[in-house]
Amino acid sequence: MEALYGHPKSLVSVQSKYCPGCGHGVIHRLVAEAVDELGMQEKAILLNPVGCAIWADLYFDMDTVQVPHGRTPAGATGIKRMRPDHLVICYQGDGDLAAIGTAETVHAANRGEKFTTIFVNNAIYGMTGGQMAPTTLVGQKATTAPRGRDPDVAGMGYPIRVCEMLATLEGTKYLARGSVDSAVNVRKTKQYIKRAFEAQLRGEGFGLVEILSPCPTNWQMSPSAAADWLASDMIPYYRLGEIKNELSTRGTVGEGASLQGAAL
Amino acid sequence: MAEEKCLMKGNEAIGEAAIRAGCDAYFGYPITPQNELTAYMAKNMLDSGRIFIQAESEVAAMSMVFGASSAGGRAMTSSSSPGVSLKQEGISYACGADIPCVVVNVQRAGPGLGGISPAQGDYFQATRGGGHGDYYHIVLAPKSVQEAADLTYEAFDLADKWRMPVMVLADGLIGQMMEGVVLPPPLEGCKRPDRPWAVGSGKSGARNRISSCILDPETLEAAIHSRYERYEAIAKERTSFEEIEVGDAELVFVAYGTSARVCLGAVQAARKAGLKLGLFRPITLWPFPSERLASIASDGKRFLAVEMSMGQMVQDVRLAVNGAAQVDFFGRCGGVVPSEEEVLAVAKKLLGRDA
């Protein structure tokens, strides 16, 4: 008898603190499965960010490092440069990556740092309780945008498409956007993650997988309504697929999901 | 091999000493008056196959240091005052996660962008834990290019031994001037301390987790208490100072770094003229040599603290003396270095010998 399915070795077997319907649990599992399949558990180092995913160091069964809010790519730079034979995973949320840590993100990407960023985009600040994120959609309500994000009148700006922005940088080699709203998107996202990890192990440039993820608690929706809203409102704005793939081994994931080069 | 004395700029001597101490990774950002140090590291770290990155900011440079050290490397950053303010975020995290590293501050005048001339206005920031939270870290204050090299070299060992950032607090004069220096020998590989706590250190099964985040108040309090016990041990073991002609002095200057050089000149000039002055020079600013100062105070000495600031270290002198002796202060600020003559004149006036 062969076990076809089980708990990933790279995840600790505990119940998580994440809210019902939160995407982090699924994303943790996808990352852990990819690490296991590549046989890298003993040589993986994960940076857990400030934000909800600061709990990641309770759940990933691998070495972890926690750095200041937004400095995750800077910390990952130091770690990967010291340990180039390790799989370095920079796990970040939208506030960490696209607000307080924008400079660190852009410059790590531009230097072509050879670690992999897992960017969880749930369009809201989770840990602090539902404030407007750089990726909050126009019109989406938040505690700091009580009437909805308003780019013009209240000067709240526009939601940032991180993959497309980074695609203009020469240092980025693999930028993909997945989602965990449905089984099919979960499976595609897993493939993006694995492809990015494989690229890191081959020593290719900066790779980032953005993952659209529901936050029912702060969106003030039921888990199923949150998954529906992600599909109906987020995906049209944040196009899924491989936004940039300049890897030496260029495969594509899923039918029609791939766009090669910096297609904007 | 015979000791080789060479003529070097302070900034370059600090860089070379760091390389000889086994610095694996340097991260910096341009700022005057320490640019020669970053340039020296760019050339020599890359030439020797080590890690050098010109970071996008001081903030990022400090977190790169945090990362590299977490992964087992001897890591260093350097800057000058406004840049060191930015590094305080990462220094606080490094203190909270017990991450060793070396931070060099070649001070310039503040506040704000201030000026680029030498100053000692960052004493409070350096010695009081310049970021948020309850912590201290070791602060070493060189007075010469030689000492800048020696203290930088030792800073890496101290950081590893006590698991904390060690700051070398120099100033623009020490960074920019050239002096003869005998460089310390390159560290042999076998002398490198083991870092079993580092991530990626190769053991299977056990996990290393580096974090300053402890949400349970009692647990966090216990961690801070344990760190403060270490602080007491450091104070016992590594407080250092220099005393020059203190024994029979009627007045003792207390000064560090560049100010101490100025005061030394004033002591020598006074002695030639028959006036008995002395100098007490703290080399560790944290831990501050309070015990020794208190002991000198109990001998009935009076003190004149001299700084290139409006008076920061003088507070530590007063705390140490605790009312047992008179403590006066003279300072220049804004990037002005006091002259031997003006310092001597202040001492004479205090002693009533200015007629």
HADDOCK unambig.tbl for C-alpha pairs under 7 A between the chains (distance, minus, plus):
assign (segid A and resid 42 and name CA) (segid B and resid 204 and name CA) 6.16 0.50 0.50
assign (segid A and resid 43 and name CA) (segid B and resid 200 and name CA) 6.47 0.50 0.50
assign (segid A and resid 45 and name CA) (segid B and resid 199 and name CA) 6.97 0.50 0.50
assign (segid A and resid 45 and name CA) (segid B and resid 200 and name CA) 6.91 0.50 0.50
assign (segid A and resid 62 and name CA) (segid B and resid 207 and name CA) 5.88 0.50 0.50
assign (segid A and resid 63 and name CA) (segid B and resid 199 and name CA) 5.60 0.50 0.50
assign (segid A and resid 63 and name CA) (segid B and resid 200 and name CA) 6.90 0.50 0.50
assign (segid A and resid 63 and name CA) (segid B and resid 207 and name CA) 5.18 0.50 0.50
assign (segid A and resid 63 and name CA) (segid B and resid 208 and name CA) 4.94 0.50 0.50
assign (segid A and resid 63 and name CA) (segid B and resid 209 and name CA) 5.58 0.50 0.50
assign (segid A and resid 64 and name CA) (segid B and resid 199 and name CA) 6.98 0.50 0.50
assign (segid A and resid 64 and name CA) (segid B and resid 208 and name CA) 6.61 0.50 0.50
assign (segid A and resid 64 and name CA) (segid B and resid 209 and name CA) 4.78 0.50 0.50
assign (segid A and resid 64 and name CA) (segid B and resid 210 and name CA) 6.17 0.50 0.50
assign (segid A and resid 65 and name CA) (segid B and resid 209 and name CA) 5.93 0.50 0.50
assign (segid A and resid 65 and name CA) (segid B and resid 210 and name CA) 4.64 0.50 0.50
assign (segid A and resid 65 and name CA) (segid B and resid 211 and name CA) 6.04 0.50 0.50
assign (segid A and resid 66 and name CA) (segid B and resid 210 and name CA) 6.09 0.50 0.50
assign (segid A and resid 66 and name CA) (segid B and resid 211 and name CA) 4.85 0.50 0.50
assign (segid A and resid 67 and name CA) (segid B and resid 63 and name CA) 6.90 0.50 0.50
assign (segid A and resid 68 and name CA) (segid B and resid 90 and name CA) 6.79 0.50 0.50
assign (segid A and resid 68 and name CA) (segid B and resid 93 and name CA) 6.89 0.50 0.50
assign (segid A and resid 71 and name CA) (segid B and resid 60 and name CA) 6.34 0.50 0.50
assign (segid A and resid 71 and name CA) (segid B and resid 63 and name CA) 6.22 0.50 0.50
assign (segid A and resid 74 and name CA) (segid B and resid 60 and name CA) 5.49 0.50 0.50
assign (segid A and resid 74 and name CA) (segid B and resid 63 and name CA) 5.57 0.50 0.50
assign (segid A and resid 74 and name CA) (segid B and resid 64 and name CA) 4.90 0.50 0.50
assign (segid A and resid 75 and name CA) (segid B and resid 63 and name CA) 5.13 0.50 0.50
assign (segid A and resid 75 and name CA) (segid B and resid 64 and name CA) 4.73 0.50 0.50
assign (segid A and resid 75 and name CA) (segid B and resid 66 and name CA) 6.30 0.50 0.50
assign (segid A and resid 75 and name CA) (segid B and resid 67 and name CA) 4.18 0.50 0.50
assign (segid A and resid 76 and name CA) (segid B and resid 67 and name CA) 6.20 0.50 0.50
assign (segid A and resid 77 and name CA) (segid B and resid 64 and name CA) 6.15 0.50 0.50
assign (segid A and resid 78 and name CA) (segid B and resid 64 and name CA) 4.51 0.50 0.50
assign (segid A and resid 78 and name CA) (segid B and resid 65 and name CA) 6.31 0.50 0.50
assign (segid A and resid 78 and name CA) (segid B and resid 67 and name CA) 4.44 0.50 0.50
assign (segid A and resid 78 and name CA) (segid B and resid 68 and name CA) 4.05 0.50 0.50
assign (segid A and resid 79 and name CA) (segid B and resid 67 and name CA) 4.83 0.50 0.50
assign (segid A and resid 79 and name CA) (segid B and resid 68 and name CA) 4.79 0.50 0.50
assign (segid A and resid 79 and name CA) (segid B and resid 71 and name CA) 5.35 0.50 0.50
assign (segid A and resid 82 and name CA) (segid B and resid 68 and name CA) 5.81 0.50 0.50
assign (segid A and resid 82 and name CA) (segid B and resid 71 and name CA) 6.23 0.50 0.50
assign (segid A and resid 82 and name CA) (segid B and resid 73 and name CA) 6.53 0.50 0.50
assign (segid A and resid 83 and name CA) (segid B and resid 71 and name CA) 6.83 0.50 0.50
assign (segid A and resid 104 and name CA) (segid B and resid 60 and name CA) 6.48 0.50 0.50
assign (segid A and resid 107 and name CA) (segid B and resid 56 and name CA) 6.56 0.50 0.50
